Amino acid sequence: MEKRIYNFSAGPAILPEEVLKEAQENLFSLPGVGMSILEISHRSKTFDEIIQGADKNLRQLLGISDDYSILFLQGGATLQFSMVPLNLMPPKNKADYISTGVWAKKAIKEAKRVGTVNVAASGEAENFTRIPKQEELKLDPDAAYVHFTSNNTIYGTEWKKEPEVGSVPLVCDASSDFMHKKIDVNKYALIYAGAQKNLGPSGVTVVIVRKDMLERSQDTLHTYLNYKIHAENGSMYNTPTTFGIYIIHLVSKWLIKLGGLDVMYKMNCEKASILYDYMDESDGFYKGTAQKDSRSLMNVTFRLPNEELEKKIIEEATKAGFSGLKGHRSVGGLRASIYNAFPKQGVADLVQFMKDFKSRN
């Protein structure tokens, strides 16, 4: 097999090697089935066991009670930007959104098509270099819900704890740090996340929705856009992404075997510290773009003294087997995405490469 390189891509992102090997081994024929996961019916007993297993594993890892439905949908977080307001904003037709980056702004744009959006806080004036403080939030106690984006892949910022919103339902786009640590799901009315960062391949979106919120989904909605329909049909209203859900089942099983999300969080903190600590010691040669108290554990964004050096290090890093370090096209710079499955050794090797590059430049 060709040697695997270090994948720092923001997504679709690195998956556990153990999971890839199991999927590869069983891709031609699932044990005892005689068919590939790519071929079996979504109505089969085999797939029912897979999707129920994924549901069970997520409930175990996050402590999700029976008060919540777990949906495996399609369309990415982008479709959720529309589904959330379509289902949850009526009848008040107003909601609070906290703007912390590009994806939050996209969510706001779609929500405005449904009703009135109060931007409770925005970091745009500071180029989204930090997460707003609690006292900066201008929340409407009568809002249908409050929406925030837990991690910002482009700007490298992350909420360290949820915003306090009182009795107003809390909604979170957790796409880029979902499952990186244990959270209290009971604080949320709805959480959605594309799977392609920490949980599986692109194509599957996990939605965790409190069942009482499903009563807001109106019958006048287009059928596929209705959360209640998906919950009533066990994510089987249409043919689900069978392979993607199979990988989620394997990744969640891997997380349980690892020791759960508290263990995963400890590992993520250790990995991020290796990189951030070196950057802070580099005398400004590598400068993080996010303010320290808002730094993401998943996406480390940084700049070099000039764009010429940035272009040079990206080229040299790619040749050396460090892939995906180029920052998002909208902001430039560099970005090292070190999701759950990224190995600690890979971060240490990157730091050594960065040290060598600095000494030569």
Buried (B, 14 or more C-beta within 10 A) or exposed (E): EEEEEBBBBBBBBBBBEBBBEBBEEBEEEBEEBEEEBEEBEBEEEBBBEBBEBBBBBBBBBBEBEEEBBBBBBBBBBBBBBBBBBBBBBBEBEBBBBBBBBBBBBBBBEBBEEBBBBBBBBBBEEEEBBBBBEEEEBEBBEEBBBBBBBBBBBBBBBBBEEBBEBEEBBBBBBBBBBBBBBBBEBEBBBBBBBBBBBBBBBBBBBBBBBBBEBBEBBEEEBEEBBBBBBBBEEBBBBEEBBBBBBBBBBBBBBBBBEBEBBEEBBEBBEEBBEBBBEBBEEBEEBBBBBBBEEBBBBBBBBBBBEEEEBBEBBBEBBBEBBBBBBBBBEEBBBBBBBBBBBBBEEBBBBBBEBBBEBBEEE
